[in-house]
Amino acid sequence: MRLTKFLMVFFCICLVTACTSAPQPASAITPTLAVTPTARLFTPTAGAPVAAATPNYQANGESLLSSIPQCTGLEVQESPIAFSWPNIEQITDATWGYYSCDQSQAAVAAFYKAQLPEAPYDYLETNWVERGDGTVGVYYVLAGTWMYIWMIPQPGDPQRSYVIVAISSQVVSC
């Protein structure tokens, strides 16, 4: 009888330990957006691709190409794309990729929304926000890895878009 009680207590302790360190279901970890209705998501700057404000945004686009499907006319941008997004500074220790596509922002957003949850990627969408000046998708990739993907129109050419990807081991409200 004492052995049975001991095993039950041991099992409960193991279960509690495993459950608290395991990834939470998507409904429990869905990031919320801290966006005010008047905030602009993308702040166009003259010359578009410009150096980013912090070293965390260093371009590493070639290494991320296998992590995303390739939209029509995809080109890797060598320099970071300057854009504004609430709480973006909280995404640290991420690998960043900056791309350009030959499609409108809406078409690129629809492409990625359809492709990322499908094979071979099979990413779990946890958040998706569409606005007139940009779209962001947040995906759980695997083993605590998160992917943020922004699709924003290129200033001066509504038929071309920028795609910005950040892969990180942390989830933040964006």
C-alpha positions in Angstrom: 0.0 0.0 0.0 2.8 2.4 0.9 4.5 1.6 -2.4 1.3 2.4 -4.3 1.0 5.8 -2.6 4.7 6.5 -3.2 4.3 5.7 -6.9 1.2 7.9 -7.2 2.9 10.8 -5.6 6.0 10.3 -7.8 3.8 10.1 -10.9 2.0 13.3 -10.0 5.2 15.2 -9.4 6.5 14.0 -12.8 3.3 15.0 -14.5 3.3 18.5 -13.0 7.0 19.0 -13.9 6.4 17.8 -17.5 3.3 19.9 -18.0 4.8 23.1 -16.8 7.9 22.8 -19.1 6.0 21.6 -22.2 4.8 24.0 -24.8 1.3 25.3 -24.0 -1.6 24.8 -26.5 -1.9 27.5 -29.1 -5.0 28.9 -27.4 -3.1 29.4 -24.2 -0.1 31.1 -25.7 -1.7 33.2 -28.5 0.1 36.6 -28.3 -2.0 39.6 -28.1 -1.4 42.7 -30.1 -0.8 46.0 -28.5 -1.9 48.2 -31.4 -3.7 51.5 -31.1 -6.1 52.3 -33.9 -4.1 55.3 -35.0 -0.7 53.6 -35.0 1.0 53.0 -38.4 2.5 49.6 -38.8 4.9 50.6 -41.6 6.6 54.0 -41.7 8.0 54.4 -45.2 11.4 56.0 -45.3 13.2 57.5 -48.3 15.4 55.0 -50.0 13.5 52.0 -48.5 16.2 49.4 -47.6 18.2 51.2 -44.8 20.3 50.1 -41.9 18.2 49.1 -38.9 18.6 50.8 -35.6 19.9 47.9 -33.6 22.3 45.0 -34.4 19.5 42.5 -33.6 18.0 43.3 -37.0 21.0 42.2 -39.0 20.0 40.7 -42.4 20.6 37.0 -42.7 18.1 36.3 -45.6 19.9 33.5 -47.4 19.9 31.2 -44.4 16.1 31.6 -43.9 15.1 30.8 -47.5 14.5 27.1 -46.6 12.2 28.2 -43.7 9.6 30.0 -45.9 7.9 29.4 -49.2 9.1 31.7 -52.0 6.6 34.2 -53.3 6.6 35.4 -56.9 9.8 37.3 -57.8 11.4 36.8 -54.3 14.6 38.7 -53.9 16.8 38.6 -50.8 17.5 42.2 -49.6 21.1 42.6 -48.3 20.1 45.5 -46.0 17.4 45.5 -43.3 14.1 47.1 -44.3 13.2 50.0 -41.9 9.7 49.6 -40.6 7.8 50.3 -37.4 5.8 47.8 -35.4 4.6 47.9 -31.8 6.9 46.0 -29.4 9.3 44.9 -32.2 12.2 45.8 -30.0 11.3 43.0 -27.7 12.2 40.4 -30.3 15.8 39.8 -29.4 18.2 37.0 -30.4 16.3 36.5 -33.6 17.5 35.6 -37.1 16.2 38.1 -39.5 15.5 37.9 -43.2 14.4 40.7 -45.5 12.9 40.0 -48.9 11.1 41.7 -51.8 8.3 40.1 -53.9 6.7 41.1 -57.2 3.1 41.0 -55.8 0.8 43.3 -53.9 0.9 43.2 -50.1 -2.6 41.5 -50.0 -1.5 38.8 -52.5 1.7 38.1 -50.6 -0.2 37.9 -47.3 -2.7 35.5 -48.8 0.1 33.3 -50.2 1.9 33.0 -46.9 -1.3 32.5 -44.9 -2.2 29.6 -47.2 1.3 28.0 -47.5 2.9 28.2 -44.0 0.5 25.8 -42.3 0.8 23.3 -45.1 3.6 20.7 -45.8 6.5 20.8 -45.9 6.4 23.7 -43.4 3.5 22.7 -41.1 3.8 25.8 -38.9 1.0 26.4 -36.4 -0.5 29.9 -36.8 -1.0 31.5 -33.5 -1.8 35.1 -34.6 -2.6 36.9 -37.8 -3.4 40.6 -38.1 -4.3 42.4 -41.4 -4.3 46.1 -41.7 -4.2 48.5 -44.6 -0.5 49.2 -44.2 0.7 45.8 -43.3 0.1 42.2 -42.1 1.8 40.1 -39.5 1.6 36.4 -38.9 3.0 34.7 -35.8 3.7 30.9 -36.1 4.9 28.3 -33.7 7.5 26.4 -35.7 8.8 23.7 -33.3 10.5 23.1 -30.0 9.9 26.6 -28.7 10.8 28.3 -31.9 8.6 31.2 -33.2 8.4 32.8 -36.6 7.1 36.3 -37.2 6.4 37.3 -40.8 5.5 40.8 -41.8 4.2 41.6 -45.3 4.2 45.3 -46.1 3.8 47.3 -49.3 6.8 48.9 -50.9 6.5 52.7 -50.8 5.8 54.0 -54.3 4.9 50.6 -55.8 1.7 49.0 -54.5 2.4 45.9 -56.8 5.6 45.0 -54.9 5.9 44.0 -51.2 8.5 43.5 -48.6 8.5 40.3 -46.5 10.3 40.5 -43.2 10.9 37.3 -41.2 12.2 36.9 -37.7 12.8 33.5 -36.2 13.2 33.5 -32.4 13.0 31.3 -29.4 10.8 33.8 -27.6 7.2 34.9 -28.1 6.3 38.6 -27.5 3.2 40.7 -28.1 3.6 42.4 -31.4 
